[in-house]
């Protein structure tokens, strides 16, 4: 994989950790078709790259992590490229996240500024979130006359408290959730000064990468499946995931 070939990403491998930074600073890292395609291709490539055991996702600069979809990327509702019907819709952000691309290597997300709107496609599919103390979170959809649908649904299934999702979705641009509040409700697991964000995210990713990879991926797959299944269904699959993630090689490596 040529890590220098991306137009909208900066990508660097440090030992067993792949560092991925969104890189459209003039657009506050809003995603367009190129970024969607590049992220999807990168997540899929990482599935079979045994030299990579975990990843860090962040963005360049310190103003924004991601501000959703680039409005220049959305076709006009009376234009020739607009093909929405009540029964068929190609969601622009549906392949942005690692889970949508069937990647089960852990992804640590380092939120380095504003995260709003379509940023939740990414926040809803990463595994561990850490935020700089100046990071903020909001969803502007309703303010701009659009229903908030996919983003809050992703966060609902991630486990963000229902009342907090409602508040953020209905207030639109009129309130921004602080990093401190995001920590209180469990949206992020850690808040740190901005100049320590890379160090903290790197430590998390490197520590995760130090464990046997099959055991880590099986654990990750188990927990994400468990979130979507009933308790009894999840436990019934436990033996399958246990056996898939257990091997003589990984036990030897762990010991």
C-alpha positions, 0 to 999 in steps of 0.5 A, a space after each residue: 500500500 502506497 501511504 503517500 498516494 492519498 489526496 484527503 488523508 495523511 497516513 503513516 505506519 509506526 510499528 504495528 499502528 497505522 496513523 490516519 489523519 483526515 486532511 482537508 483543513 480548508 474544509 474543516 475535514 468535511 468529507 467528499 467522495 474522494 475521502 469516502 473512497 480513500 477511507 473505505 479502501 484503506 480500512 479494507 486494505 488493513 483487514 489483510 495487512 498483518 503488519 498492522 494491529 491497530 489504528 489511530 484516527 485523527 485529523 490534521 491541525 487543531 480546529 476540527 476533527 470532522 465537520 460532516 459532509 462537504 455541501 459541495 459534494 451533495 447533488 442539488 435536489 433538482 439536479 440531474 444527479 439527484 436520485 433520492 426516492 422514499 425507497 432507495 437512497 445511497 447514503 454518502 457516508 455509509 462506507 466511511 467507518 471501519 466496521 462498515 468495511 468489515 475491519 475488526 482491528 481496534 481503532 482509537 479515535 483522537 478528537 482534536 477539535 470540532 466533531 459535528 454532523 457526519 463526523 458521527 459516522 466515524 465516531 459511531 464505528 471506532 472503538 476507543 475515543 479520546 478527546 482534546 480538552 477543546 473538542 466540541 460535539 454537535 449535530 446541525 441537521 435540524 437547524 438547516 432543515 434536515 432530519 438527523 437520522 443516520 448519525 444519531 442512530 449510530 450513536 444510539 447503538 454505540 451506547 450514547 445515552 438516549 436523552 443526550 442524543 435527543 438533546 444534541 440532535 434537537 438543539 442543532 447548532 445552538 449548543 455544543 457539547 464540551 469534551 468534559 461533558 462527553 467524558 461525563 456521559 461516556 461518549 469519550 473515555 479520556 480528555 487531555 490537553 491538546 498537546 498530549 492527545 497524540 501521546 495518549 492515543 498512541 499509548 492506547 493503540 500501541 498497548 492494544 497492538 502489543 497483545 496477540 492479534 487474533 485474541 484482540 480481534 475476536 474480543 472486539 467482534 464479540 463486544 460489537 455483536 453483543 451490543 446488537 444481540 439480546 443477552 441470550 443470543 450473545 452468550 449463545 455465540 460466545 463459544 464460537 467467538 472463543 474458539 475463533 479467537 483461541 489458538 496455540 500460537 496466540 496463547 504462546 505469544 501471550 504467555 
